[in-house]
Amino acid sequence: MRDSGAKRRAALLVAVALIAGAVAAPTASATADSHHGKDREARGVAIAAARAAKAGLDWRDCPADWNLAAPIQCGWVSVPMDYAKPYGKQIRLAVDRIGNTGTKSERQGALLYNPGGPGGSGLRFPARVTAKNPVWANTAKAYDFVGFDPRGVGKSAPISCVDPQEFVKAPKADPVPRSEADKRAQRKLAREYAEGCQERSGEMLPHMTTPNSARDLDVIRAALGEKKLNFLGVSYGTYLGAVYATLFPDHVRRMVVDSVVNPSREKIWYQANLDQDVAFEGRWKDWQDWVAKNDAAFHLGTTRGAVQAQWLKLRATAEKEPIGGVVGPAELIGFFQSAPYYDSAWVPVATVFSQYVAGDPQALVDAAAPDLSDTAGNAASENGNAVYTAVECTDAQWPTSWRTWDRDNTRLHRDHPFMTWANAWMNLPCATWPAKQQTPLNVKSGKGLPPVLIVQSERDAATPYAGAVELHQRLKGSRLVTEQNAGSHGVTGLVNSCVNNRVDTYLLTGALDRTDVTCAPHATPKP
């Protein structure tokens, strides 16, 4: 999951960057083969890292069309497409940086960042410094801020599954099926999408895994000249960090993980998506309660039930005839899902909703419909979705029986209708995935792993709270900071001194509280 990319894709595919996957128990022979493969990959990443350390990074002004102005600099790191064949085909990963703002004596190295997804670009991370983001001012004194595009993303050997302009076309079918024919149509679309991934990006698909991205992270570390990694991961970036910590425990210096994907093998990835459907329903209700409390501003009803009735009315209208010819139920979900995702979307989404109910549909059309003239943005959205699908489908084994998907999502939809079917169709390409599906790594502490700081809001919809607890139990010596009675996704970027001060202290000194910490929530949005 990702904090930036989810919004970008939201109005385009009807679902968030959700997470999913069930794992079948491997046979003894499969386990032996897997161990042999991991040995080869461990040797491969050591070879690639040594090569990258020798080559270093040739930092230059960023290409003009990257929209990363000086003093941000850009460069490339070469990594093997297949770590089992380190001298085989190489791919280039785009990396950028801005130097620490403090003195030479204050500098503690590079801080690498992943925003989530899978499929999110981290290249905007150094802009937190040029934009003078006060939340990160203290950390920026000590660290170079380093962003990168993971393999398959953006500038880093990008993959694709369908023509971008076709990908964004609207209106799409209502994700809530009304008949078996609707389900068959969605199943056909999912199967064709998986086939498109194979046709357009088949060579990369077997290598689009979280462990490979973690190996890439270690090669980038080496290219930067860093003996150990300082890392900030948000959403899916927490799983990337957890896998890195498992594979390279003695390469970690400081690690902050924020809004945690449940790393349990039983959750990656199918079950995690089902858990997410439940959490989204809860946070959707939180937003409706807030809208009702602010009825003087939005005039959408004074109770949650009244706001929900307005939503159902809007949805029914769009199902009968797409608003503006382009905004149907799928596009509505794509837009409205940002409210349970991020508190920063509460006011904008409620405002657009209010304008529509007051008789002005144009703001809704502008917000929820695709912009076919934005070819670069559409290509980025399609690429983000392709990477999301490729990583999650290849990371883990998924149910191949439609009966399983139909049973689980029909049951969940009864009480959690907001996101369930939209999420199901987004992930269904994994049921017919053309590349070999892997067995997820058993995330755990290893020798040399320092304490990790875990930050999580209690009512997060995209990465439910249980995931943070699970990772905390798996990483010995870790500390969990909980933002109580809050649910925004991506806590470290919000203004909450209880959280911000602890992140700063840990990154600057390595010190953690002696026990886990509960923080009061950040400020509730005001209309």
Phi, psi and omega in degrees: 000156181217151182278323181275315186291332182299318179295318183300321183273345194307310186280001189255331184234001175081001179217160177281171173287082186269175187232145185200159169146132176255151185243125175276146179292128181287152175284167181299316181294322178295322179295318178297315177300320181297317180295320178298317179296320180294324176297316179295320180290325177297318176294320182297318181288328176295319178295314182295321180293319178297319179296318181291322179298322179290320182284327184066199181235132178268089184285132179218169172303142182289148175305143186304322184282002174275347178056044178233092188284153174304146014273011173295136179240156182234157178199184183228144173235128179270135178225155176291139172298321180237113183292343174287347179230071189296340178261006178276207185302135178253149171237154182255133178254132178280131182228144173222165183204160165223137184292161179298148184272349180272195180281170178299323181288338179279341187293134179243008178116203182258142173247113180268150189225139169229126186274350180120202183129250357303145177120000180276142175271137177260008187292343179277355184302315179298339179293344174297333179278312181294332178276358179057045177296115187295333180299328186253007185299316181293315180296323182295336177295328186262336189235144161290133175268120185240124175247164177202157169266118176299166180306135179089347187260136166055254183268355188256082180048059188298143175255166182209151180238343184200158176301128185302323181291326175291323182301322186266353184303144181223158002277149175267168181296147174302124181293338178277112184287140177257351184202170175295329178296321176299318180294319179297321180296318179292323177297322178296316179298318180295318179295318179293326178295314178300319178296322178295323177298318179294318182293319187268335188217026189303325182297325183276334191306315182296343185252006179270073183233159176297317176302322177293322176295325176294321176295319176303319180300322180290325177292320176299316176307313181295318180297329178284351183080019182265128177289327180224159187264133165253127191219137171238118180236134180242140176059235177305333177301336176289324178289320175302315178296319180295320178292319177300314181298328179286318182283325187228056187301325183273005175261357183270135173255301175224140178216125174246127176239133193228119180071084203267127169290132178296117186276001181302137178301329180287344181261329184281112356239345188297308184294328179298324177293321178294319176300322182295323179302321179293316182293324179296322179299318180295318182286330173301319178292324176301316180295318179297321176299318180294318178299316180296321179294334180251037181299333179298332179269324191250337177056044180248004180124151184263002177226160176303318180299322180292320178293319177298321179298321177295321178297314181296324177296315178298316181297318180295321178298315181291330177290320181291317179206114182308136182290127184066013181081355187227343184255099175258190180303324180296315180292326176298314179297319179303322180278311186290337182296340180294337179292309175291342179284308188226133175298331180297342179268353185303308182291311180302317181292316179296324180295314179297318179300314181298318180297320179296312182297330179282357175110006180244098183277350189296320180300323178292317178298315180298323184280325190256341183273149177290156175253099185293343178281344181272073186294324179293316178296321180292322177296320178294321179294316179296319179297316179300319180291323178298316180292316177308309183295314184298316183292312183292323180289328183272332181299326193213162176274136184245156173301134176261347181274123176299329181302322179294311179300314183296315180299309186293318184281329174296316179296313182293324184298331183304317183251350184223065190281345190300311187242350195303304185288326177300318179294319181300313183293327179298323184266350186299334174306336180293339179289336180235032187295132186280341180268157178297131180267141188265176171256125183301149177295147174276098184293130181193167175289149174227173183299126177096354181288123178282172177299139180251141177263123181249128182235134187205137170273148190291330186242028178304130180276319186286322178231091185304152189305326182303333179295321178294320179297317180298313180294321178303318180291330184276332183256105183297137178082358179289160176237139180250122174253117183254126172271106188283147178053036177224162183211010180290145182271125183091079190279325187293341179272355182269161177272105177206102188302327179300321178277309186303316182295324180287323176296314178301311183300316181295311182293328183274329185235343186084358184278140176234159173299155181288338177225171175296158188234141172247125180253148170294158182290157171292171184298136176289139179302147177245138180299000000 
